[in-house]
């Protein structure tokens, strides 16, 4: 297949991890169209500029994507590369999630002393309400303190004594060759990941039919199926950055399985549910329906928790 245009402008955040992800997306494109020319356009987002406070308090996930969305809609870039967990469940009009790469390790990593060995009252640094609530569910005697920034910044804050421990995406550590920093990696049934964790996403404009066709060639269908269920779950629960919600789906042997958890902010109340369905790898509608089904079950059982946090 010939290049669809002479040059593709790939927009992304300017962090080292985001640039790694953009390079990974370009390498995937050039595997199928070796002659395709691409360049990376670095975009500073509101979330990068404002490192104070939790995402919930300063505007939510969109802070890591709205400037990139604007550039895409203004035709300043052709394609955007994101960490999928940074994307809002409802994309702006005119933008479509065109492809996802095969999911990397979805688990959460613990840095510092292990969770079990931390002394009572020790500080765990995170601005993720999901991580905080699941830590407190297991260790209510610990203290959560705010900690934001890119991977290297949070490691530096930990080393400087801001907290005794912190949590990061294990996939992010692996991508940067920093997996040795992790002292513990939580199984997904011990700490359910964030929706989309470990997935690199590519977005473009709805009207770019040829580019969407190209991106579809690098789309990993099993991952797309899984994240369709996860994102449907989150959308149906009306999950905001104020609500501790975990959602993780896997697709194997024709079965899509979705696990989800909703917690109170202090982790002392939670409801967990898992369901599965047989489907084809291409049946995104069935995956969406599974996400909605799991969300509806959770809402019936955990309405008080959701009301508290929304």
HURA-V602019 format. One record per residue. N is the residue number from 1. RES is the residue in three letters. PSI is psi in radians with two decimals (999 if undefined). Layout:
N:RES:PSI
N:RES:PSI
This chain:
1:UNK:2.35
2:UNK:2.75
3:UNK:2.49
4:UNK:-0.34
5:UNK:2.90
6:UNK:-0.50
7:UNK:2.40
8:UNK:2.25
9:UNK:2.04
10:UNK:1.98
11:UNK:2.46
12:UNK:2.88
13:UNK:2.87
14:UNK:0.07
15:UNK:2.80
16:UNK:-0.72
17:UNK:-0.77
18:UNK:-0.68
19:UNK:-0.63
20:UNK:-0.76
21:UNK:-0.68
22:UNK:-0.74
23:UNK:-0.65
24:UNK:-0.72
25:UNK:-0.74
26:UNK:-0.75
27:UNK:-0.67
28:UNK:-0.71
29:UNK:-0.75
30:UNK:-0.22
31:UNK:-0.59
32:UNK:-0.44
33:UNK:1.45
34:UNK:-0.52
35:UNK:-0.01
36:UNK:2.13
37:UNK:2.35
38:UNK:2.65
39:UNK:2.70
40:UNK:2.28
41:UNK:2.02
42:UNK:2.27
43:UNK:2.16
44:UNK:2.19
45:UNK:2.89
46:UNK:-0.65
47:UNK:-0.54
48:UNK:-0.62
49:UNK:-0.63
50:UNK:1.80
51:UNK:0.15
52:UNK:2.38
53:UNK:2.97
54:UNK:2.75
55:UNK:-0.67
56:UNK:-0.63
57:UNK:-0.40
58:UNK:0.13
59:UNK:-0.10
60:UNK:-2.98
61:UNK:-0.55
62:UNK:-0.28
63:UNK:-0.37
64:UNK:0.03
65:UNK:-0.33
66:UNK:-0.64
67:UNK:-0.61
68:UNK:-0.69
69:UNK:-0.77
70:UNK:-0.75
71:UNK:-0.66
72:UNK:-0.84
73:UNK:-0.44
74:UNK:0.09
75:UNK:0.58
76:UNK:-0.35
77:UNK:2.83
78:UNK:-0.48
79:UNK:2.55
80:UNK:2.43
81:UNK:2.23
82:UNK:2.74
83:UNK:2.14
84:UNK:-0.60
85:UNK:-0.24
86:UNK:-0.19
87:UNK:2.42
88:UNK:2.69
89:UNK:-0.48
90:UNK:1.89
91:UNK:2.69
92:UNK:2.63
93:UNK:2.35
94:UNK:-0.11
95:UNK:2.43
96:UNK:2.50
97:UNK:1.86
98:UNK:-0.48
99:UNK:2.69
100:UNK:2.55
101:UNK:2.85
102:UNK:2.37
103:UNK:2.32
104:UNK:-3.08
105:UNK:2.11
106:UNK:-0.05
107:UNK:2.78
108:UNK:2.45
109:UNK:2.50
110:UNK:2.31
111:UNK:2.43
112:UNK:-2.71
113:UNK:2.75
114:UNK:2.76
115:UNK:-0.72
116:UNK:-0.52
117:UNK:-0.13
118:UNK:2.40
119:UNK:2.73
120:UNK:2.39
121:UNK:-0.02
122:UNK:2.63
123:UNK:2.28
124:UNK:2.10
125:UNK:2.07
126:UNK:2.61
127:UNK:0.15
128:UNK:2.03
129:UNK:-0.51
130:UNK:-0.86
131:UNK:-0.78
132:UNK:-0.82
133:UNK:-0.67
134:UNK:-0.52
135:UNK:-0.82
136:UNK:-0.49
137:UNK:-0.64
138:UNK:-0.54
139:UNK:1.36
140:UNK:-0.20
141:UNK:-0.09
142:UNK:2.90
143:UNK:2.24
144:UNK:2.26
145:UNK:2.58
146:UNK:2.40
147:UNK:2.01
148:UNK:3.02
149:UNK:3.00
150:UNK:3.13
151:UNK:-0.87
152:UNK:-0.68
153:UNK:-0.74
154:UNK:-0.61
155:UNK:-0.73
156:UNK:-0.72
157:UNK:-0.69
158:UNK:-0.78
159:UNK:-0.47
160:UNK:-0.08
161:UNK:0.25
162:UNK:-0.55
163:UNK:2.90
164:UNK:-0.31
165:UNK:2.83
166:UNK:3.02
167:UNK:2.50
168:UNK:2.82
169:UNK:2.24
170:UNK:-0.58
171:UNK:-0.72
172:UNK:-0.74
173:UNK:-0.76
174:UNK:-0.75
175:UNK:-0.52
176:UNK:0.09
177:UNK:0.46
178:UNK:0.33
179:UNK:-0.39
180:UNK:-0.27
181:UNK:-0.39
182:UNK:2.27
183:UNK:-0.28
184:UNK:2.42
185:UNK:2.11
186:UNK:2.27
187:UNK:2.63
188:UNK:-0.29
189:UNK:-0.14
190:UNK:-0.65
191:UNK:1.81
192:UNK:2.25
193:UNK:2.97
194:UNK:2.61
195:UNK:2.21
196:UNK:0.02
197:UNK:2.34
198:UNK:0.07
199:UNK:2.31
200:UNK:2.22
201:UNK:2.56
202:UNK:2.19
203:UNK:2.66
204:UNK:-3.09
205:UNK:2.53
206:UNK:-0.69
207:UNK:-0.09
208:UNK:1.28
209:UNK:-0.77
210:UNK:-0.72
211:UNK:-0.69
212:UNK:-0.65
213:UNK:-0.71
214:UNK:-0.82
215:UNK:-0.56
216:UNK:-0.45
217:UNK:-0.35
218:UNK:0.01
219:UNK:2.35
220:UNK:1.88
221:UNK:-0.69
222:UNK:-0.66
223:UNK:-0.72
224:UNK:-0.69
225:UNK:-0.82
226:UNK:-0.80
227:UNK:-0.38
228:UNK:-0.75
229:UNK:-0.76
230:UNK:-0.79
231:UNK:-0.55
232:UNK:-0.73
233:UNK:-0.88
234:UNK:-0.74
235:UNK:-0.73
236:UNK:-0.56
237:UNK:-0.09
238:UNK:0.72
239:UNK:2.23
240:UNK:3.12
241:UNK:-0.12
242:UNK:-0.26
243:UNK:2.10
244:UNK:1.81
245:UNK:2.31
246:UNK:2.51
247:UNK:2.24
248:UNK:2.18
249:UNK:2.58
250:UNK:2.61
251:UNK:2.00
252:UNK:2.39
253:UNK:0.66
254:UNK:0.19
255:UNK:2.18
256:UNK:2.14
257:UNK:2.31
258:UNK:2.19
259:UNK:2.45
260:UNK:2.69
261:UNK:2.46
262:UNK:2.34
263:UNK:2.73
264:UNK:2.83
265:UNK:-0.53
266:UNK:0.04
267:UNK:0.00
268:UNK:-0.16
269:UNK:2.30
270:UNK:2.78
271:UNK:2.27
272:UNK:2.45
273:UNK:2.57
274:UNK:2.45
275:UNK:2.91
276:UNK:2.86
277:UNK:2.56
278:UNK:2.32
279:UNK:2.89
280:UNK:2.69
281:UNK:-0.35
282:UNK:-0.02
283:UNK:1.34
284:UNK:-0.51
285:UNK:-0.73
286:UNK:-0.64
287:UNK:-0.76
288:UNK:-0.77
289:UNK:-0.65
290:UNK:-0.73
291:UNK:-0.76
292:UNK:-0.73
293:UNK:-0.79
294:UNK:-0.72
295:UNK:-0.72
296:UNK:-0.66
297:UNK:-0.75
298:UNK:-0.74
299:UNK:-0.63
300:UNK:-0.57
301:UNK:-0.45
302:UNK:0.52
303:UNK:-0.65
304:UNK:-0.69
305:UNK:-0.80
306:UNK:-0.69
307:UNK:-0.61
308:UNK:-0.60
309:UNK:-0.11
310:UNK:999
